[in-house]
Amino acid sequence: MSEQKTTEIGAVNQKIEAINKQIVTLKESLNKTHEDIKKHIENRDQLNEKVKALRQEIGQIKKERDQLNESVKDLKQQRDEVRSQMTPFIEKIKERSLKIGNLKKRSSGNRHELQKAFDALEFKIATTSLDLKEEKRLIDQVKDIEVQLAVYKKMDQHSKKIAEIRNELKVYQEKADALHKELTSNAQKSQELHSKMLAKFEEMKNIRDEATKLHILFLQDRERIKPLHEEIGKCVEQRHKLFEEKHEQYEERKKQFEEKRRQFESAREQSEKQKKAKEQEIKEKIGLQAREKLQRGEKLDWREFQLLAGDESEQEDG
């Protein structure tokens, strides 16, 4: 085989080795891509499960918040109804307070002093012997003081009634306050749940964004698979062509070897024929000489004897 052919085969083997390394690298990249895709899918699905759980949690929080809001609405309505029931009582208190104010404007003198004077006059009239004129004068004073005290009595009556109304109003007020306290508490709880829900929404948004990023990475990696398969396919095709080229080189070498072997066999056969012809020629010459010696009665040597014996044997066989 020529040096050129050996160089060509070596070059093909080097190309096949280089392509094999390239295929290994591409397959490693493909396997890594598949592993990355698997991780992206697992992590994305885990995040989506968290999003699902958070969505359910948010739904439950929203349900509780809405129930509280509905409760606040109902309590507010009840409180307002109670307060509306309080209005007539408040109006009555205002009305009687206004009357007390008007009576105060009509009152004169110190009530305690007036009562003291009233009691003294009544005692004097009852216990002292008076003439008619003096008795009439004292009675007129008593009447005058009595009119003034009547104003205070009316004020007392209004105050007493206001106190009674206030006692009745207190029941409504306590009920309204209790309703207001409950609705305020529920409103605060609703606000806390709303804040908690917004925090969960933010958490869910962040997780969903992270899941979206992983999904994008998954799509990007999946897009890389086809080119890698195509590149591996091209490498395999190139390697197949190189194997065919190598096979052709091998067949060519085999052909050349067979041709040389055939030529060698032909040359060897030719050499054998020539050798046998030469030997036959020598044999015939020696045989002729031996026969001539026998005719002359000369003694034959061992070789000549064997040669003549062999010829006779061949003649008998023939």
Rosetta blueprint (number, residue, H / E / L):
1 M L
2 S L
3 E H
4 Q H
5 K H
6 T H
7 T H
8 E H
9 I H
10 G H
11 A H
12 V H
13 N H
14 Q H
15 K H
16 I H
17 E H
18 A H
19 I H
20 N H
21 K H
22 Q H
23 I H
24 V H
25 T H
26 L H
27 K H
28 E H
29 S H
30 L H
31 N H
32 K H
33 T H
34 H H
35 E H
36 D H
37 I H
38 K H
39 K H
40 H H
41 I H
42 E H
43 N H
44 R H
45 D H
46 Q H
47 L H
48 N H
49 E H
50 K H
51 V H
52 K H
53 A H
54 L H
55 R H
56 Q H
57 E H
58 I H
59 G H
60 Q H
61 I H
62 K H
63 K H
64 E H
65 R H
66 D H
67 Q H
68 L H
69 N H
70 E H
71 S H
72 V H
73 K H
74 D H
75 L H
76 K H
77 Q H
78 Q H
79 R H
80 D H
81 E H
82 V H
83 R H
84 S H
85 Q H
86 M H
87 T H
88 P H
89 F H
90 I H
91 E H
92 K H
93 I H
94 K H
95 E H
96 R H
97 S H
98 L H
99 K H
100 I H
101 G H
102 N H
103 L H
104 K H
105 K H
106 R H
107 S L
108 S L
109 G L
110 N L
111 R H
112 H H
113 E H
114 L H
115 Q H
116 K H
117 A H
118 F H
119 D H
120 A H
121 L H
122 E H
123 F H
124 K H
125 I H
126 A H
127 T H
128 T L
129 S L
130 L L
131 D L
132 L H
133 K H
134 E H
135 E H
136 K H
137 R H
138 L H
139 I H
140 D H
141 Q H
142 V H
143 K H
144 D H
145 I H
146 E H
147 V H
148 Q H
149 L H
150 A H
151 V H
152 Y H
153 K H
154 K H
155 M H
156 D H
157 Q H
158 H H
159 S H
160 K H
161 K H
162 I H
163 A H
164 E H
165 I H
166 R H
167 N H
168 E H
169 L H
170 K H
171 V H
172 Y H
173 Q H
174 E H
175 K H
176 A H
177 D H
178 A H
179 L H
180 H H
181 K H
182 E H
183 L H
184 T H
185 S H
186 N H
187 A H
188 Q H
189 K H
190 S H
191 Q H
192 E H
193 L H
194 H H
195 S H
196 K H
197 M H
198 L H
199 A H
200 K H
201 F H
202 E H
203 E H
204 M H
205 K H
206 N H
207 I H
208 R H
209 D H
210 E H
211 A H
212 T H
213 K H
214 L H
215 H H
216 I H
217 L H
218 F H
219 L H
220 Q H
221 D H
222 R H
223 E H
224 R H
225 I H
226 K H
227 P H
228 L H
229 H H
230 E H
231 E H
232 I H
233 G H
234 K H
235 C H
236 V H
237 E H
238 Q H
239 R H
240 H H
241 K H
242 L H
243 F H
244 E H
245 E H
246 K H
247 H H
248 E H
249 Q H
250 Y H
251 E H
252 E H
253 R H
254 K H
255 K H
256 Q H
257 F H
258 E H
259 E H
260 K H
261 R H
262 R H
263 Q H
264 F H
265 E H
266 S H
267 A H
268 R H
269 E H
270 Q H
271 S H
272 E H
273 K H
274 Q H
275 K H
276 K H
277 A H
278 K H
279 E H
280 Q H
281 E H
282 I H
283 K H
284 E H
285 K H
286 I H
287 G H
288 L H
289 Q H
290 A H
291 R H
292 E H
293 K H
294 L H
295 Q H
296 R H
297 G L
298 E L
299 K L
300 L L
301 D L
302 W H
303 R H
304 E H
305 F H
306 Q H
307 L H
308 L H
309 A H
310 G H
311 D H
312 E H
313 S H
314 E H
315 Q H
316 E H
317 D H
318 G L
